[in-house]
Amino acid sequence: EQQCEREKAQLEPLAAAALTAVTSIEGKDLIALKAERKPPPAVEEVVAAVLALQGEPVELRQWRSAKEALMDGKKFIESLKRTIKTIYEGGVARSRIDDARKVSESAGYVSTNIAA
């Protein structure tokens, strides 16, 4: 239990930083993102990883389908905030975390900050 509390304490600044970053996203940012036919690979991979954490099936994580999730900007931002809070509280299924890790690793990112 103490180890769990230590790990949660380590995650707290990451969760706070993620919430701050998400809160700073403006509607115009999402409009520009949705307009991309083919976004930079890093953007595509981040969106795919977020959708994996939210439980979206693989076929809905492709850019064409992912743009649907961005259609309602406010709803998307709120879903990001809920996902961050759920991750911090330990409420995300291991399979979703593993899926997000696979997305980040396939893109060549180090997944040390994805919940272990």
Secondary structure, DSSP 8 states (H G I E B T S, - for coil): -HHHHHHHHHHHHHHHHHHHHHHT--HHHHHHHHH-SS--HHHHHHHHHHHHHTT--GGGSSHHHHHHHTSSHHHHHHHHHHHHHHHHTT-S-HHHHHHHHHHHHHTT---TTS--
